[in-house]
C-alpha cells in the first residue's frame, strides 16, 4: 500500500519465521498484541490496517505530504 514511501516508515518485524504464535523479544517488551501496530512519537498507538491519510494525521504530516489511496487502487496507476 505504501510503495516506495515505505522507506520512510521505521519498521520492526515482530513475527518469528515459522512460528505463528511467537513474537520477537523487542515486540513482547513493547507489549505489541497484534499486527500491524503503529506507534507514534507521543506513545499513542493504532492497530490494524490504516489509511495513509489516517497515519499522516496522527504523525503530524501535512495533507500535501499524504495522498489518499485505497486497497482497490492499482499499483500501476500514475499520478
PDB file of N, CA, C and O in Angstrom:
ATOM      1  N   UNK A   1       0.823  -1.189   0.000  1.00  0.00           N
ATOM      2  CA  UNK A   1       0.000   0.000   0.000  1.00  0.00           C
ATOM      3  C   UNK A   1       0.875   1.263   0.000  1.00  0.00           C
ATOM      4  O   UNK A   1       0.462   2.284  -0.552  1.00  0.00           O
ATOM      5  N   UNK A   2       2.060   1.220   0.599  1.00  0.00           N
ATOM      6  CA  UNK A   2       2.905   2.400   0.710  1.00  0.00           C
ATOM      7  C   UNK A   2       3.905   2.535  -0.426  1.00  0.00           C
ATOM      8  O   UNK A   2       4.480   3.606  -0.618  1.00  0.00           O
ATOM      9  N   UNK A   3       4.120   1.472  -1.176  1.00  0.00           N
ATOM     10  CA  UNK A   3       5.030   1.531  -2.308  1.00  0.00           C
ATOM     11  C   UNK A   3       6.411   2.032  -1.916  1.00  0.00           C
ATOM     12  O   UNK A   3       6.967   1.614  -0.900  1.00  0.00           O
ATOM     13  N   UNK A   4       6.960   2.927  -2.722  1.00  0.00           N
ATOM     14  CA  UNK A   4       8.299   3.468  -2.470  1.00  0.00           C
ATOM     15  C   UNK A   4       8.384   4.284  -1.191  1.00  0.00           C
ATOM     16  O   UNK A   4       9.482   4.498  -0.676  1.00  0.00           O
ATOM     17  N   UNK A   5       7.256   4.744  -0.664  1.00  0.00           N
ATOM     18  CA  UNK A   5       7.259   5.554   0.557  1.00  0.00           C
ATOM     19  C   UNK A   5       7.520   4.727   1.808  1.00  0.00           C
ATOM     20  O   UNK A   5       7.742   5.292   2.879  1.00  0.00           O
ATOM     21  N   UNK A   6       7.497   3.410   1.698  1.00  0.00           N
ATOM     22  CA  UNK A   6       7.753   2.555   2.858  1.00  0.00           C
ATOM     23  C   UNK A   6       9.142   2.815   3.438  1.00  0.00           C
ATOM     24  O   UNK A   6       9.388   2.538   4.612  1.00  0.00           O
ATOM     25  N   UNK A   7      10.045   3.343   2.621  1.00  0.00           N
ATOM     26  CA  UNK A   7      11.396   3.636   3.119  1.00  0.00           C
ATOM     27  C   UNK A   7      11.386   4.700   4.218  1.00  0.00           C
ATOM     28  O   UNK A   7      12.374   4.850   4.937  1.00  0.00           O
ATOM     29  N   UNK A   8      10.293   5.433   4.354  1.00  0.00           N
ATOM     30  CA  UNK A   8      10.180   6.465   5.387  1.00  0.00           C
ATOM     31  C   UNK A   8       9.553   5.941   6.672  1.00  0.00           C
ATOM     32  O   UNK A   8       9.439   6.679   7.651  1.00  0.00           O
ATOM     33  N   UNK A   9       9.151   4.688   6.677  1.00  0.00           N
ATOM     34  CA  UNK A   9       8.494   4.087   7.838  1.00  0.00           C
ATOM     35  C   UNK A   9       9.519   3.267   8.609  1.00  0.00           C
ATOM     36  O   UNK A   9      10.170   2.389   8.041  1.00  0.00           O
ATOM     37  N   UNK A  10       9.665   3.551   9.902  1.00  0.00           N
ATOM     38  CA  UNK A  10      10.531   2.722  10.742  1.00  0.00           C
ATOM     39  C   UNK A  10       9.765   1.441  11.031  1.00  0.00           C
ATOM     40  O   UNK A  10       8.717   1.464  11.677  1.00  0.00           O
ATOM     41  N   UNK A  11      10.296   0.327  10.549  1.00  0.00           N
ATOM     42  CA  UNK A  11       9.591  -0.949  10.585  1.00  0.00           C
ATOM     43  C   UNK A  11      10.346  -1.944  11.448  1.00  0.00           C
ATOM     44  O   UNK A  11      11.563  -2.083  11.326  1.00  0.00           O
ATOM     45  N   UNK A  12       9.625  -2.638  12.322  1.00  0.00           N
ATOM     46  CA  UNK A  12      10.202  -3.699  13.140  1.00  0.00           C
ATOM     47  C   UNK A  12       9.379  -4.956  12.897  1.00  0.00           C
ATOM     48  O   UNK A  12       8.161  -4.944  13.076  1.00  0.00           O
ATOM     49  N   UNK A  13      10.031  -6.037  12.492  1.00  0.00           N
ATOM     50  CA  UNK A  13       9.340  -7.316  12.284  1.00  0.00           C
ATOM     51  C   UNK A  13       9.165  -7.999  13.629  1.00  0.00           C
ATOM     52  O   UNK A  13      10.141  -8.280  14.324  1.00  0.00           O
ATOM     53  N   UNK A  14       7.915  -8.265  13.993  1.00  0.00           N
ATOM     54  CA  UNK A  14       7.619  -8.900  15.273  1.00  0.00           C
ATOM     55  C   UNK A  14       7.440 -10.412  15.142  1.00  0.00           C
ATOM     56  O   UNK A  14       7.690 -11.151  16.094  1.00  0.00           O
ATOM     57  N   UNK A  15       7.019 -10.865  13.992  1.00  0.00           N
ATOM     58  CA  UNK A  15       6.764 -12.292  13.805  1.00  0.00           C
ATOM     59  C   UNK A  15       8.068 -13.071  13.730  1.00  0.00           C
ATOM     60  O   UNK A  15       9.053 -12.606  13.156  1.00  0.00           O
ATOM     61  N   UNK A  16       8.060 -14.253  14.314  1.00  0.00           N
ATOM     62  CA  UNK A  16       9.195 -15.164  14.217  1.00  0.00           C
ATOM     63  C   UNK A  16       8.901 -16.107  13.059  1.00  0.00           C
ATOM     64  O   UNK A  16       7.887 -16.805  13.089  1.00  0.00           O
ATOM     65  N   UNK A  17       9.756 -16.150  12.041  1.00  0.00           N
ATOM     66  CA  UNK A  17       9.509 -17.020  10.888  1.00  0.00           C
ATOM     67  C   UNK A  17       9.242 -18.464  11.316  1.00  0.00           C
ATOM     68  O   UNK A  17       9.981 -19.033  12.120  1.00  0.00           O
ATOM     69  N   UNK A  18       8.175 -19.044  10.767  1.00  0.00           N
ATOM     70  CA  UNK A  18       7.827 -20.426  11.059  1.00  0.00           C
ATOM     71  C   UNK A  18       7.092 -20.634  12.367  1.00  0.00           C
ATOM     72  O   UNK A  18       6.769 -21.770  12.716  1.00  0.00           O
ATOM     73  N   UNK A  19       6.820 -19.568  13.099  1.00  0.00           N
ATOM     74  CA  UNK A  19       6.154 -19.678  14.387  1.00  0.00           C
ATOM     75  C   UNK A  19       4.962 -18.728  14.383  1.00  0.00           C
ATOM     76  O   UNK A  19       5.123 -17.523  14.576  1.00  0.00           O
ATOM     77  N   UNK A  20       3.762 -19.272  14.164  1.00  0.00           N
ATOM     78  CA  UNK A  20       2.576 -18.429  14.029  1.00  0.00           C
ATOM     79  C   UNK A  20       2.177 -17.727  15.327  1.00  0.00           C
ATOM     80  O   UNK A  20       1.461 -16.727  15.280  1.00  0.00           O
ATOM     81  N   UNK A  21       2.610 -18.210  16.448  1.00  0.00           N
ATOM     82  CA  UNK A  21       2.212 -17.601  17.716  1.00  0.00           C
ATOM     83  C   UNK A  21       3.339 -16.843  18.399  1.00  0.00           C
ATOM     84  O   UNK A  21       3.086 -16.008  19.267  1.00  0.00           O
ATOM     85  N   UNK A  22       4.564 -17.121  18.023  1.00  0.00           N
ATOM     86  CA  UNK A  22       5.698 -16.487  18.682  1.00  0.00           C
ATOM     87  C   UNK A  22       5.903 -15.048  18.229  1.00  0.00           C
ATOM     88  O   UNK A  22       5.455 -14.645  17.156  1.00  0.00           O
ATOM     89  N   UNK A  23       6.586 -14.291  19.067  1.00  0.00           N
ATOM     90  CA  UNK A  23       6.864 -12.894  18.767  1.00  0.00           C
ATOM     91  C   UNK A  23       8.266 -12.583  19.277  1.00  0.00           C
ATOM     92  O   UNK A  23       8.704 -13.134  20.287  1.00  0.00           O
ATOM     93  N   UNK A  24       8.959 -11.704  18.579  1.00  0.00           N
ATOM     94  CA  UNK A  24      10.306 -11.343  18.990  1.00  0.00           C
ATOM     95  C   UNK A  24      10.281 -10.672  20.361  1.00  0.00           C
ATOM     96  O   UNK A  24       9.263 -10.120  20.778  1.00  0.00           O
ATOM     97  N   UNK A  25      11.410 -10.729  21.048  1.00  0.00           N
ATOM     98  CA  UNK A  25      11.507 -10.160  22.396  1.00  0.00           C
ATOM     99  C   UNK A  25      11.245  -8.656  22.388  1.00  0.00           C
ATOM    100  O   UNK A  25      10.564  -8.140  23.274  1.00  0.00           O
ATOM    101  N   UNK A  26      11.781  -7.953  21.394  1.00  0.00           N
ATOM    102  CA  UNK A  26      11.586  -6.496  21.339  1.00  0.00           C
ATOM    103  C   UNK A  26      10.093  -6.156  21.253  1.00  0.00           C
ATOM    104  O   UNK A  26       9.656  -5.163  21.834  1.00  0.00           O
ATOM    105  N   UNK A  27       9.328  -6.950  20.552  1.00  0.00           N
ATOM    106  CA  UNK A  27       7.891  -6.689  20.432  1.00  0.00           C
ATOM    107  C   UNK A  27       7.134  -7.117  21.680  1.00  0.00           C
ATOM    108  O   UNK A  27       6.170  -6.463  22.078  1.00  0.00           O
ATOM    109  N   UNK A  28       7.562  -8.204  22.296  1.00  0.00           N
ATOM    110  CA  UNK A  28       6.974  -8.591  23.584  1.00  0.00           C
ATOM    111  C   UNK A  28       7.199  -7.490  24.616  1.00  0.00           C
ATOM    112  O   UNK A  28       6.279  -7.115  25.344  1.00  0.00           O
ATOM    113  N   UNK A  29       8.426  -6.975  24.674  1.00  0.00           N
ATOM    114  CA  UNK A  29       8.762  -5.921  25.629  1.00  0.00           C
ATOM    115  C   UNK A  29       7.950  -4.649  25.374  1.00  0.00           C
ATOM    116  O   UNK A  29       7.617  -3.918  26.308  1.00  0.00           O
ATOM    117  N   UNK A  30       7.633  -4.390  24.095  1.00  0.00           N
ATOM    118  CA  UNK A  30       6.840  -3.209  23.736  1.00  0.00           C
ATOM    119  C   UNK A  30       5.340  -3.457  23.896  1.00  0.00           C
ATOM    120  O   UNK A  30       4.526  -2.574  23.627  1.00  0.00           O
ATOM    121  N   UNK A  31       4.984  -4.664  24.335  1.00  0.00           N
ATOM    122  CA  UNK A  31       3.585  -5.048  24.553  1.00  0.00           C
ATOM    123  C   UNK A  31       2.734  -4.942  23.271  1.00  0.00           C
ATOM    124  O   UNK A  31       1.586  -4.499  23.304  1.00  0.00           O
ATOM    125  N   UNK A  32       3.329  -5.360  22.154  1.00  0.00           N
ATOM    126  CA  UNK A  32       2.601  -5.434  20.891  1.00  0.00           C
ATOM    127  C   UNK A  32       1.676  -6.635  20.977  1.00  0.00           C
ATOM    128  O   UNK A  32       2.115  -7.731  21.324  1.00  0.00           O
ATOM    129  N   UNK A  33       0.394  -6.440  20.663  1.00  0.00           N
ATOM    130  CA  UNK A  33      -0.581  -7.517  20.766  1.00  0.00           C
ATOM    131  C   UNK A  33      -1.098  -7.987  19.423  1.00  0.00           C
ATOM    132  O   UNK A  33      -1.599  -9.106  19.313  1.00  0.00           O
ATOM    133  N   UNK A  34      -0.987  -7.152  18.395  1.00  0.00           N
ATOM    134  CA  UNK A  34      -1.465  -7.547  17.070  1.00  0.00           C
ATOM    135  C   UNK A  34      -0.673  -6.806  16.003  1.00  0.00           C
ATOM    136  O   UNK A  34      -0.003  -5.811  16.277  1.00  0.00           O
ATOM    137  N   UNK A  35      -0.769  -7.323  14.771  1.00  0.00           N
ATOM    138  CA  UNK A  35      -0.040  -6.738  13.645  1.00  0.00           C
ATOM    139  C   UNK A  35      -1.039  -6.186  12.633  1.00  0.00           C
ATOM    140  O   UNK A  35      -2.092  -6.791  12.429  1.00  0.00           O
ATOM    141  N   UNK A  36      -0.751  -5.094  12.015  1.00  0.00           N
ATOM    142  CA  UNK A  36       0.302  -4.158  12.377  1.00  0.00           C
ATOM    143  C   UNK A  36      -0.121  -3.298  13.563  1.00  0.00           C
ATOM    144  O   UNK A  36      -1.307  -3.062  13.794  1.00  0.00           O
ATOM    145  N   UNK A  37       0.860  -2.847  14.293  1.00  0.00           N
ATOM    146  CA  UNK A  37       0.664  -1.852  15.351  1.00  0.00           C
ATOM    147  C   UNK A  37       1.496  -0.640  14.973  1.00  0.00           C
ATOM    148  O   UNK A  37       2.701  -0.745  14.746  1.00  0.00           O
ATOM    149  N   UNK A  38       0.850   0.499  14.908  1.00  0.00           N
ATOM    150  CA  UNK A  38       1.504   1.755  14.536  1.00  0.00           C
ATOM    151  C   UNK A  38       1.758   2.533  15.812  1.00  0.00           C
ATOM    152  O   UNK A  38       0.812   2.882  16.518  1.00  0.00           O
ATOM    153  N   UNK A  39       3.034   2.816  16.129  1.00  0.00           N
ATOM    154  CA  UNK A  39       3.400   3.529  17.344  1.00  0.00           C
ATOM    155  C   UNK A  39       3.910   4.910  16.945  1.00  0.00           C
ATOM    156  O   UNK A  39       4.780   5.034  16.083  1.00  0.00           O
ATOM    157  N   UNK A  40       3.368   5.938  17.574  1.00  0.00           N
ATOM    158  CA  UNK A  40       3.694   7.315  17.219  1.00  0.00           C
ATOM    159  C   UNK A  40       4.614   7.945  18.260  1.00  0.00           C
ATOM    160  O   UNK A  40       4.755   7.431  19.369  1.00  0.00           O
ATOM    161  N   UNK A  41       5.232   9.053  17.894  1.00  0.00           N
ATOM    162  CA  UNK A  41       6.221   9.728  18.750  1.00  0.00           C
ATOM    163  C   UNK A  41       5.662  10.056  20.129  1.00  0.00           C
ATOM    164  O   UNK A  41       6.402  10.070  21.112  1.00  0.00           O
ATOM    165  N   UNK A  42       4.353  10.322  20.206  1.00  0.00           N
ATOM    166  CA  UNK A  42       3.766  10.664  21.504  1.00  0.00           C
ATOM    167  C   UNK A  42       3.393   9.430  22.328  1.00  0.00           C
ATOM    168  O   UNK A  42       2.839   9.554  23.420  1.00  0.00           O
ATOM    169  N   UNK A  43       3.702   8.231  21.797  1.00  0.00           N
ATOM    170  CA  UNK A  43       3.428   6.990  22.522  1.00  0.00           C
ATOM    171  C   UNK A  43       2.073   6.376  22.229  1.00  0.00           C
ATOM    172  O   UNK A  43       1.809   5.247  22.642  1.00  0.00           O
ATOM    173  N   UNK A  44       1.205   7.095  21.522  1.00  0.00           N
ATOM    174  CA  UNK A  44      -0.102   6.527  21.183  1.00  0.00           C
ATOM    175  C   UNK A  44       0.065   5.475  20.097  1.00  0.00           C
ATOM    176  O   UNK A  44       1.077   5.430  19.398  1.00  0.00           O
ATOM    177  N   UNK A  45      -0.960   4.624  19.973  1.00  0.00           N
ATOM    178  CA  UNK A  45      -0.917   3.514  19.015  1.00  0.00           C
ATOM    179  C   UNK A  45      -2.224   3.389  18.261  1.00  0.00           C
ATOM    180  O   UNK A  45      -3.292   3.748  18.757  1.00  0.00           O
ATOM    181  N   UNK A  46      -2.112   2.870  17.051  1.00  0.00           N
ATOM    182  CA  UNK A  46      -3.249   2.405  16.276  1.00  0.00           C
ATOM    183  C   UNK A  46      -2.921   0.975  15.866  1.00  0.00           C
ATOM    184  O   UNK A  46      -1.762   0.655  15.600  1.00  0.00           O
ATOM    185  N   UNK A  47      -3.920   0.125  15.815  1.00  0.00           N
ATOM    186  CA  UNK A  47      -3.683  -1.245  15.375  1.00  0.00           C
ATOM    187  C   UNK A  47      -4.509  -1.531  14.138  1.00  0.00           C
ATOM    188  O   UNK A  47      -5.540  -0.902  13.899  1.00  0.00           O
ATOM    189  N   UNK A  48      -4.040  -2.488  13.356  1.00  0.00           N
ATOM    190  CA  UNK A  48      -4.738  -2.902  12.151  1.00  0.00           C
ATOM    191  C   UNK A  48      -4.352  -2.040  10.955  1.00  0.00           C
ATOM    192  O   UNK A  48      -3.604  -1.069  11.070  1.00  0.00           O
ATOM    193  N   UNK A  49      -4.883  -2.428   9.816  1.00  0.00           N
ATOM    194  CA  UNK A  49      -4.614  -1.687   8.581  1.00  0.00           C
ATOM    195  C   UNK A  49      -5.200  -0.288   8.683  1.00  0.00           C
ATOM    196  O   UNK A  49      -6.351  -0.121   9.087  1.00  0.00           O
ATOM    197  N   UNK A  50      -4.414   0.713   8.321  1.00  0.00           N
ATOM    198  CA  UNK A  50      -4.841   2.115   8.393  1.00  0.00           C
ATOM    199  C   UNK A  50      -4.576   2.786   7.056  1.00  0.00           C
ATOM    200  O   UNK A  50      -3.629   2.433   6.352  1.00  0.00           O
ATOM    201  N   UNK A  51      -5.398   3.733   6.715  1.00  0.00           N
ATOM    202  CA  UNK A  51      -5.157   4.519   5.509  1.00  0.00           C
ATOM    203  C   UNK A  51      -3.961   5.438   5.721  1.00  0.00           C
ATOM    204  O   UNK A  51      -3.741   5.919   6.833  1.00  0.00           O
ATOM    205  N   UNK A  52      -3.189   5.688   4.669  1.00  0.00           N
ATOM    206  CA  UNK A  52      -2.069   6.622   4.807  1.00  0.00           C
ATOM    207  C   UNK A  52      -2.496   7.989   5.342  1.00  0.00           C
ATOM    208  O   UNK A  52      -1.744   8.621   6.084  1.00  0.00           O
ATOM    209  N   UNK A  53      -3.681   8.450   4.979  1.00  0.00           N
ATOM    210  CA  UNK A  53      -4.144   9.755   5.474  1.00  0.00           C
ATOM    211  C   UNK A  53      -4.346   9.724   6.988  1.00  0.00           C
ATOM    212  O   UNK A  53      -4.039  10.703   7.668  1.00  0.00           O
ATOM    213  N   UNK A  54      -4.853   8.624   7.521  1.00  0.00           N
ATOM    214  CA  UNK A  54      -5.037   8.482   8.961  1.00  0.00           C
ATOM    215  C   UNK A  54      -3.685   8.492   9.664  1.00  0.00           C
ATOM    216  O   UNK A  54      -3.507   9.174  10.673  1.00  0.00           O
ATOM    217  N   UNK A  55      -2.741   7.737   9.130  1.00  0.00           N
ATOM    218  CA  UNK A  55      -1.400   7.687   9.716  1.00  0.00           C
ATOM    219  C   UNK A  55      -0.725   9.048   9.622  1.00  0.00           C
ATOM    220  O   UNK A  55      -0.053   9.475  10.561  1.00  0.00           O
ATOM    221  N   UNK A  56      -0.897   9.729   8.500  1.00  0.00           N
ATOM    222  CA  UNK A  56      -0.318  11.057   8.323  1.00  0.00           C
ATOM    223  C   UNK A  56      -0.868  12.052   9.327  1.00  0.00           C
ATOM    224  O   UNK A  56      -0.121  12.852   9.890  1.00  0.00           O
ATOM    225  N   UNK A  57      -2.177  12.005   9.551  1.00  0.00           N
ATOM    226  CA  UNK A  57      -2.788  12.891  10.547  1.00  0.00           C
ATOM    227  C   UNK A  57      -2.188  12.653  11.932  1.00  0.00           C
ATOM    228  O   UNK A  57      -1.821  13.597  12.630  1.00  0.00           O
ATOM    229  N   UNK A  58      -2.093  11.372  12.322  1.00  0.00           N
ATOM    230  CA  UNK A  58      -1.547  11.029  13.640  1.00  0.00           C
ATOM    231  C   UNK A  58      -0.079  11.419  13.768  1.00  0.00           C
ATOM    232  O   UNK A  58       0.374  11.795  14.849  1.00  0.00           O
ATOM    233  N   UNK A  59       0.666  11.331  12.663  1.00  0.00           N
ATOM    234  CA  UNK A  59       2.100  11.628  12.684  1.00  0.00           C
ATOM    235  C   UNK A  59       2.387  13.118  12.518  1.00  0.00           C
ATOM    236  O   UNK A  59       3.532  13.551  12.645  1.00  0.00           O
ATOM    237  N   UNK A  60       1.346  13.901  12.234  1.00  0.00           N
ATOM    238  CA  UNK A  60       1.525  15.334  12.076  1.00  0.00           C
ATOM    239  C   UNK A  60       2.015  15.756  10.707  1.00  0.00           C
ATOM    240  O   UNK A  60       2.590  16.833  10.551  1.00  0.00           O
ATOM    241  N   UNK A  61       1.786  14.905   9.709  1.00  0.00           N
ATOM    242  CA  UNK A  61       2.189  15.253   8.343  1.00  0.00           C
ATOM    243  C   UNK A  61       1.201  16.246   7.743  1.00  0.00           C
ATOM    244  O   UNK A  61       0.021  16.256   8.091  1.00  0.00           O
ATOM    245  N   UNK A  62       1.693  17.065   6.852  1.00  0.00           N
ATOM    246  CA  UNK A  62       0.848  17.987   6.111  1.00  0.00           C
ATOM    247  C   UNK A  62      -0.016  17.194   5.144  1.00  0.00           C
ATOM    248  O   UNK A  62       0.425  16.173   4.617  1.00  0.00           O
ATOM    249  N   UNK A  63      -1.228  17.644   4.906  1.00  0.00           N
ATOM    250  CA  UNK A  63      -2.112  16.993   3.934  1.00  0.00           C
ATOM    251  C   UNK A  63      -1.454  16.946   2.557  1.00  0.00           C
ATOM    252  O   UNK A  63      -1.724  16.034   1.775  1.00  0.00           O
ATOM    253  N   UNK A  64      -0.593  17.920   2.252  1.00  0.00           N
ATOM    254  CA  UNK A  64       0.095  17.940   0.966  1.00  0.00           C
ATOM    255  C   UNK A  64       1.114  16.820   0.853  1.00  0.00           C
ATOM    256  O   UNK A  64       1.518  16.456  -0.252  1.00  0.00           O
ATOM    257  N   UNK A  65       1.539  16.264   2.004  1.00  0.00           N
ATOM    258  CA  UNK A  65       2.536  15.198   2.006  1.00  0.00           C
ATOM    259  C   UNK A  65       1.911  13.813   1.845  1.00  0.00           C
ATOM    260  O   UNK A  65       2.621  12.847   1.566  1.00  0.00           O
ATOM    261  N   UNK A  66       0.585  13.703   2.018  1.00  0.00           N
ATOM    262  CA  UNK A  66      -0.085  12.407   2.025  1.00  0.00           C
ATOM    263  C   UNK A  66      -1.134  12.362   0.930  1.00  0.00           C
ATOM    264  O   UNK A  66      -2.044  13.190   0.888  1.00  0.00           O
ATOM    265  N   UNK A  67      -0.994  11.384   0.043  1.00  0.00           N
ATOM    266  CA  UNK A  67      -2.002  11.196  -0.996  1.00  0.00           C
ATOM    267  C   UNK A  67      -2.908  10.039  -0.603  1.00  0.00           C
ATOM    268  O   UNK A  67      -2.409   8.959  -0.287  1.00  0.00           O
ATOM    269  N   UNK A  68      -4.230  10.231  -0.610  1.00  0.00           N
ATOM    270  CA  UNK A  68      -5.135   9.141  -0.252  1.00  0.00           C
ATOM    271  C   UNK A  68      -5.015   7.991  -1.239  1.00  0.00           C
ATOM    272  O   UNK A  68      -4.852   8.197  -2.441  1.00  0.00           O
ATOM    273  N   UNK A  69      -5.098   6.770  -0.707  1.00  0.00           N
ATOM    274  CA  UNK A  69      -5.119   5.578  -1.541  1.00  0.00           C
ATOM    275  C   UNK A  69      -6.208   4.670  -1.022  1.00  0.00           C
ATOM    276  O   UNK A  69      -6.750   4.892   0.061  1.00  0.00           O
ATOM    277  N   UNK A  70      -6.521   3.674  -1.774  1.00  0.00           N
ATOM    278  CA  UNK A  70      -7.481   2.678  -1.326  1.00  0.00           C
ATOM    279  C   UNK A  70      -6.939   1.311  -1.683  1.00  0.00           C
ATOM    280  O   UNK A  70      -6.115   1.195  -2.590  1.00  0.00           O
ATOM    281  N   UNK A  71      -7.382   0.266  -0.987  1.00  0.00           N
ATOM    282  CA  UNK A  71      -6.911  -1.077  -1.318  1.00  0.00           C
ATOM    283  C   UNK A  71      -7.222  -1.456  -2.763  1.00  0.00           C
ATOM    284  O   UNK A  71      -6.547  -2.306  -3.344  1.00  0.00           O
ATOM    285  N   UNK A  72      -8.244  -0.826  -3.340  1.00  0.00           N
ATOM    286  CA  UNK A  72      -8.634  -1.144  -4.704  1.00  0.00           C
ATOM    287  C   UNK A  72      -7.772  -0.418  -5.741  1.00  0.00           C
ATOM    288  O   UNK A  72      -7.810  -0.760  -6.923  1.00  0.00           O
ATOM    289  N   UNK A  73      -7.003   0.574  -5.312  1.00  0.00           N
ATOM    290  CA  UNK A  73      -6.210   1.371  -6.248  1.00  0.00           C
ATOM    291  C   UNK A  73      -5.151   0.495  -6.900  1.00  0.00           C
ATOM    292  O   UNK A  73      -4.527  -0.340  -6.245  1.00  0.00           O
ATOM    293  N   UNK A  74      -4.963   0.691  -8.168  1.00  0.00           N
ATOM    294  CA  UNK A  74      -3.967  -0.064  -8.908  1.00  0.00           C
ATOM    295  C   UNK A  74      -2.571   0.428  -8.564  1.00  0.00           C
ATOM    296  O   UNK A  74      -2.337   1.632  -8.455  1.00  0.00           O
ATOM    297  N   UNK A  75      -1.647  -0.507  -8.393  1.00  0.00           N
ATOM    298  CA  UNK A  75      -0.269  -0.123  -8.096  1.00  0.00           C
ATOM    299  C   UNK A  75       0.442   0.380  -9.342  1.00  0.00           C
ATOM    300  O   UNK A  75       1.556   0.896  -9.250  1.00  0.00           O
ATOM    301  N   UNK A  76      -0.188   0.235 -10.512  1.00  0.00           N
ATOM    302  CA  UNK A  76       0.442   0.710 -11.735  1.00  0.00           C
ATOM    303  C   UNK A  76      -0.085   2.076 -12.160  1.00  0.00           C
ATOM    304  O   UNK A  76       0.358   2.619 -13.171  1.00  0.00           O
ATOM    305  N   UNK A  77      -1.016   2.632 -11.408  1.00  0.00           N
ATOM    306  CA  UNK A  77      -1.571   3.930 -11.755  1.00  0.00           C
ATOM    307  C   UNK A  77      -0.517   5.026 -11.573  1.00  0.00           C
ATOM    308  O   UNK A  77       0.328   4.943 -10.681  1.00  0.00           O
ATOM    309  N   UNK A  78      -0.575   6.030 -12.411  1.00  0.00           N
ATOM    310  CA  UNK A  78       0.350   7.154 -12.285  1.00  0.00           C
ATOM    311  C   UNK A  78      -0.404   8.371 -11.819  1.00  0.00           C
ATOM    312  O   UNK A  78      -1.583   8.529 -12.135  1.00  0.00           O
ATOM    313  N   UNK A  79       0.279   9.266 -11.048  1.00  0.00           N
ATOM    314  CA  UNK A  79      -0.403  10.450 -10.519  1.00  0.00           C
ATOM    315  C   UNK A  79      -0.785  11.431 -11.606  1.00  0.00           C
ATOM    316  O   UNK A  79      -1.366  12.477 -11.317  1.00  0.00           O
TER     317      UNK A  79
END
